[in-house]
Amino acid sequence: MVEAVKGVRDILPDEIRAWHFVEERARDTFERYGFREIRTPIFESTELFARGIGEGTDIVAKEMYTFPDRKGRSLTLRPENTAPVARAYIEHQMHRRSEVERLYYLGPMFRYERPQKGRMRQFYQIGVEVLGSDHPAIDAETLEMLVAFLGRLGIAPVQLVLNSVGDPECRPAYKEILRRYLLPRRESLCEDCRRRLDTNPLRCFDCKVPADRDVMAQAPAILDHLCDACRGHFERVREHLDAFGIAYTIDRRLVRGLDYYRRTAFEVTAPGLGAQNALLGGGRYDGLIEELGGPAVPGFGFAVGEDRLVMSLPATAAIPDDAPEVFVVGLGEAGVSAALQAARRLRGSGHRTLVEPLPGKSLKAQLRRANDLRARFVLILGEEEIQRGVMTLKRMSDGSQATVRLDELDRRLGEMARA
Ligand code: HAM
C-alpha cells in the first residue's frame, strides 16, 4: 500500500469543519478591515525566496523543496507567502491602483523540517500583508485585527511578544556590536552560530542549543541600539496598542527567521502546542518590495499557522454542525424513487438532506443510521405512505411525527423545526 509521505497528512472530513470555521472567521474579520484575498502559485522561481527571505536563513539554506522543471529552471514550493505576494504586487503594479493595499491569503506552504507535533512539511498559513504605508498605525491596527480574529475563534488570552529589529540605518552598527560581543566567545558557540557570526550574527538569537542560548541571553539587544527614527516608530506602535488596550510583552531578543524584517517584529505563542508553540509571526518589511525590483513600498503583515490554530481551538468553539437536517428513508424500490424526489425538493428549498439507497434495510436499522448521523428529522416513504401519496416526518429529538404531503413538506418541516 502506498502511504502519505513523511511530514504531510490528510485532513479528514471530521476535522475539516474546524478548518472551515477558522477560514470563514478569517475572511469575515479581514474583510471588515478592507483586506481582499490574493491567491499566488504554489511554486515560484527559487530566486524569489533566496532574495526575499535571505540566503543565510534556515528556510533558504536547509528547508526548501527545490527542484528543476523539465527545462532545467529551478523552482521551489513556497515556504511562505510574503515574498510571493510582494512579487505579485510588483508584477501587477498594484501600487498604481491604491496607496495602501490590504491583502490576505490562505493556503499550503512547504518546509523540509523535522516533523513533530505542530510541525509539518506541508502546513497551512492564513496571512495578511499591508503594502504602501510605514505609519505605525498600520502595525497597531493590523495587530488589533489579529487579536480580534483570535478572540472570535475563542482563542484567548494569547501572549503577544513584540520587538523592534531596527533598519539599515541602525542595524549595521548594532551587528558590529553584537559581533564584538560574540567573537571572544566564538569557541563556545555551535558550528551553525560560528557560521552565522560571519554572515548574520542576529541569527544566533534563533539558536536552540542551550549553551548558545546562555551566551545570547547576555548579548547586547538591538532594542538598546535603535536609531531615533526606529525608536520613535516603535514607541508610536506601542502607544496605539496601549490605546487599544492590547496586552503585549517586549522580548528584546526576538528576531525572526526571515531576513526581510525591519522595525516591528512579533510572535504570538499559545499554550498547549508543545515545543512548537509559535501560533503566528510577522512584522514590518519596508525594504522587501525594493529588494525584489519594485518601487520603495513599505509592508507589514503576519501569518498564522492554521494547523496550530485548529489545534488551539477551545472545545467550546462555535464550529457549525454538518449533520443532515433531514434523512430520507425510502423503503423498497418505489420508496427509494419517491425519496429521491422528496430530497430534491428539500434541497431546492435549502435543507441539508441525505438519501441513502438502502431499500432492503429495515426501518429500524435506517432510523439507527439517521441517529448516528445526528439527523434532526427523518422523512419516511414506505409502501403505505406511497399508496396514500403522503410521507411521515419524524422529529428525532422527541420522536414526534406528522403525516405530510409533498406540496406541504417544506412548510410542515419549518413548523416542526420551530416548535
Ligand atoms: P513564519 O514565522 O516563518 O513567518 O511562519 C508563520 C507561522 O507559520 C508560524 O508561527 C507557525 O505557526 C507556522 N509554521 C511555520 N512553519 C511550520 C511548520 N513546519 N509546520 C506547521 N506550522 C508552521 C512567515 O512565514 C512570514 N511570511 C509571516 C509574515 C507575513 N511576515 C510578514 N507577513
Boltz pocket constraint, residues with backbone or C-beta under 6 A from the ligand:
constraints:
  - pocket:
      binder: B
      contacts: [[A, 79], [A, 80], [A, 81], [A, 82], [A, 111], [A, 113], [A, 118], [A, 119], [A, 120], [A, 121], [A, 122], [A, 123], [A, 124], [A, 125], [A, 127], [A, 128], [A, 129], [A, 257], [A, 258], [A, 268], [A, 278], [A, 279], [A, 280], [A, 281], [A, 282], [A, 283], [A, 284], [A, 285], [A, 300], [A, 301], [A, 302], [A, 303], [A, 304], [A, 305], [A, 306], [A, 307], [A, 308]]
      max_distance: 6.0
